[in-house]
Amino acid sequence: MRLGKEQSLVRTVWAGSRLGFRRLSGFILMRWAVRDAMTQLLGLCFFGDIEDQHSFFKLFVVLKLMPFSVNAPWVRGYESQVSRFLFAWFVSDTVVALVYAVDAWVAIMDTRSGWEIVKEGFYLVTTMLNQAIQLKCFEAILSGSFVRWVLAMIFGNVFAAIFQSVVEVYFMVVWLTYYFAARSKDVDSEGRGFGVRDLQDFVDGLR
């Protein structure tokens, strides 16, 4: 699709879905692998001294399901270790998410692959670091389990799920805007402008 040319909603959704599947599959697997490695490393740090093999195996299964198992029942008797682990995991996961914040849009808009996506995304984050941190904090709060729990208690599970789905879509658009802003700042630092022609080149590159 070219700028200024209208297309039907169905064709737009279909084209976007094909593009996302083609360019984001490898990126999603890489991000999952990094998060899983980080979770297992933190698990060894906090639960490595547990001698009960049955409890250790149950904890290992819970860690493998992170972050889906954050609110799941943990093994009894290790509440202190679990609390410290969850705090460390939340901080580490937020940092990893900040590094990967615009990588999805880098994977879609650029022809890079593998760790080049990570490096380019990290570079774009550092160009506007304060804004990136603020956005990621707001996203972590509004999309977090605590807000979901509060909304579920007041309005019910259905409303909480719909609210957080809308929030996730909203922040997808926000990070796209951030991506263009960071690109614009990077181009301006080289003495060139950033405008409609650059956007047209991006769109044409996706064809």
C-alpha positions as CSV (number, residue, x, y, z in Angstrom):
1,M,0.0,0.0,0.0
2,R,1.2,3.5,-0.9
3,L,0.8,6.6,1.2
4,G,-2.4,8.3,0.4
5,K,-4.0,5.2,-1.2
6,E,-6.9,3.7,0.6
7,Q,-7.4,0.0,1.0
8,S,-10.2,-2.0,2.6
9,L,-9.9,-3.1,6.2
10,V,-9.9,-6.7,5.3
11,R,-7.0,-6.4,2.8
12,T,-5.1,-4.2,5.3
13,V,-5.5,-6.8,8.1
14,W,-4.6,-9.6,5.8
15,A,-1.5,-7.9,4.5
16,G,-0.4,-6.9,8.0
17,S,-0.9,-10.5,9.3
18,R,1.2,-11.9,6.4
19,L,3.9,-9.4,7.0
20,G,4.0,-10.0,10.8
21,F,4.1,-13.7,10.4
22,R,7.0,-13.5,7.8
23,R,9.2,-11.0,9.7
24,L,8.3,-11.5,13.4
25,S,8.4,-15.2,13.8
26,G,12.2,-15.4,14.2
27,F,12.3,-12.3,16.4
28,I,9.6,-13.7,18.7
29,L,11.5,-17.0,19.1
30,M,14.7,-15.1,19.9
31,R,13.0,-12.9,22.5
32,W,11.4,-15.9,24.1
33,A,14.8,-17.7,24.3
34,V,16.4,-14.7,26.0
35,R,13.6,-14.4,28.5
36,D,13.6,-18.1,29.2
37,A,17.4,-18.1,29.8
38,M,17.1,-15.1,32.1
39,T,14.3,-16.8,34.1
40,Q,16.2,-20.1,34.5
41,L,19.3,-18.2,35.6
42,L,17.4,-16.3,38.3
43,G,15.7,-19.6,39.3
44,L,19.1,-21.1,39.9
45,C,20.2,-18.1,41.9
46,F,17.1,-18.2,44.2
47,F,16.2,-21.9,44.2
48,G,19.4,-23.6,43.5
49,D,20.0,-24.7,47.1
50,I,16.7,-26.6,47.4
51,E,17.5,-30.2,48.1
52,D,13.9,-31.6,47.8
53,Q,13.9,-32.9,44.3
54,H,10.1,-33.0,44.1
55,S,9.8,-29.3,45.1
56,F,12.6,-28.3,42.8
57,F,10.9,-30.1,39.8
58,K,7.6,-28.3,40.6
59,L,9.5,-25.0,40.7
60,F,11.2,-25.8,37.5
61,V,7.9,-26.4,35.7
62,V,6.5,-23.1,37.1
63,L,9.6,-21.2,35.9
64,K,9.2,-22.7,32.4
65,L,5.7,-21.2,32.2
66,M,6.8,-17.7,33.1
67,P,5.3,-15.2,32.8
68,F,2.0,-17.1,32.6
69,S,2.6,-18.6,36.0
70,V,3.2,-15.4,38.0
71,N,-0.1,-15.7,39.7
72,A,-0.1,-19.5,39.8
73,P,0.2,-21.4,43.2
74,W,3.9,-21.7,44.1
75,V,5.4,-24.5,46.2
76,R,4.6,-24.0,49.9
77,G,7.5,-23.4,52.3
78,Y,9.5,-21.2,50.0
79,E,7.5,-17.9,50.2
80,S,10.6,-15.8,51.0
81,Q,12.6,-17.1,48.0
82,V,9.5,-16.8,45.7
83,S,9.0,-13.2,46.8
84,R,12.6,-12.2,46.1
85,F,12.6,-14.1,42.8
86,L,9.4,-12.4,41.6
87,F,10.8,-9.0,42.4
88,A,14.1,-9.7,40.6
89,W,12.3,-11.3,37.7
90,F,9.9,-8.3,37.3
91,V,12.8,-5.9,37.2
92,S,14.9,-8.0,34.9
93,D,12.0,-8.7,32.6
94,T,11.2,-4.9,32.4
95,V,14.8,-4.2,31.5
96,V,14.7,-6.9,28.8
97,A,11.4,-5.6,27.5
98,L,12.9,-2.1,27.3
99,V,15.8,-3.4,25.3
100,Y,13.4,-5.1,22.9
101,A,10.9,-2.3,23.0
102,V,11.1,-1.2,19.3
103,D,12.8,-4.3,18.0
104,A,9.5,-5.6,16.6
105,W,9.1,-2.5,14.5
106,V,12.8,-2.8,13.5
107,A,12.1,-6.3,12.3
108,I,9.1,-5.2,10.3
109,M,10.4,-2.0,8.8
110,D,14.1,-3.0,8.2
111,T,15.7,-5.8,6.3
112,R,17.9,-6.7,9.3
113,S,17.9,-10.1,11.0
114,G,19.1,-11.8,14.2
115,W,21.1,-9.8,16.6
116,E,21.3,-6.9,14.1
117,I,17.6,-6.2,15.1
118,V,18.5,-6.2,18.8
119,K,21.4,-3.9,18.3
120,E,19.5,-1.5,16.1
121,G,16.5,-1.5,18.5
122,F,18.8,-0.9,21.5
123,Y,20.5,2.0,19.6
124,L,17.1,3.6,18.9
125,V,16.1,3.2,22.5
126,T,19.2,5.0,23.7
127,T,18.5,8.0,21.4
128,M,15.4,8.8,23.5
129,L,16.2,6.9,26.6
130,N,14.1,9.0,29.1
131,Q,11.0,8.7,26.9
132,A,11.5,5.0,26.4
133,I,11.8,4.3,30.2
134,Q,8.6,6.3,30.9
135,L,6.7,4.5,28.2
136,K,7.9,1.1,29.3
137,C,7.0,1.9,33.0
138,F,3.5,3.0,32.0
139,E,3.1,-0.1,29.8
140,A,4.3,-2.4,32.6
141,I,1.9,-0.9,35.1
142,L,-1.2,-0.8,32.9
143,S,-0.5,-4.2,31.4
144,G,0.6,-5.8,34.7
145,S,-1.1,-8.4,36.8
146,F,-1.9,-6.0,39.6
147,V,-4.0,-3.7,37.4
148,R,-5.7,-6.7,35.9
149,W,-6.5,-8.1,39.4
150,V,-8.0,-4.7,40.5
151,L,-10.1,-4.4,37.4
152,A,-11.3,-8.0,37.7
153,M,-12.3,-7.4,41.3
154,I,-14.3,-4.3,40.5
155,F,-15.6,-4.9,37.0
156,G,-15.1,-8.6,36.3
157,N,-12.7,-10.7,34.4
158,V,-14.2,-9.9,31.0
159,F,-13.8,-6.2,31.4
160,A,-10.2,-6.6,32.7
161,A,-9.3,-8.8,29.7
162,I,-10.8,-6.3,27.2
163,F,-9.1,-3.3,28.9
164,Q,-5.7,-4.9,28.8
165,S,-6.1,-6.0,25.2
166,V,-6.9,-2.4,24.3
167,V,-3.9,-1.2,26.3
168,E,-1.6,-3.6,24.5
169,V,-2.8,-2.5,21.0
170,Y,-2.5,1.2,22.2
171,F,1.1,0.7,23.2
172,M,1.9,-1.1,19.9
173,V,0.9,2.1,18.2
174,V,2.8,4.2,20.7
175,W,6.0,2.2,20.1
176,L,5.6,2.7,16.3
177,T,5.3,6.4,16.9
178,Y,8.4,6.2,19.1
179,Y,10.2,4.3,16.3
180,F,9.5,7.0,13.8
181,A,10.5,9.7,16.3
182,A,13.8,8.0,17.1
183,R,14.5,7.5,13.4
184,S,13.8,11.1,12.8
185,K,16.1,12.2,15.5
186,D,18.8,9.9,14.2
187,V,18.4,11.2,10.6
188,D,18.4,14.8,11.8
189,S,21.7,14.3,13.7
190,E,23.2,13.4,10.4
191,G,22.0,16.7,8.8
192,R,19.2,15.3,6.8
193,G,15.5,15.8,7.2
194,F,12.8,13.2,7.8
195,G,9.4,13.4,6.2
196,V,6.9,11.9,3.9
197,R,9.5,10.6,1.4
198,D,11.2,8.6,4.2
199,L,7.8,7.1,5.2
200,Q,7.1,6.3,1.5
201,D,10.4,4.5,1.3
202,F,9.5,2.5,4.4
203,V,6.1,1.5,2.9
204,D,7.6,0.7,-0.5
205,G,10.2,-1.5,1.3
206,L,7.5,-3.6,2.7
207,R,6.0,-4.5,-0.7
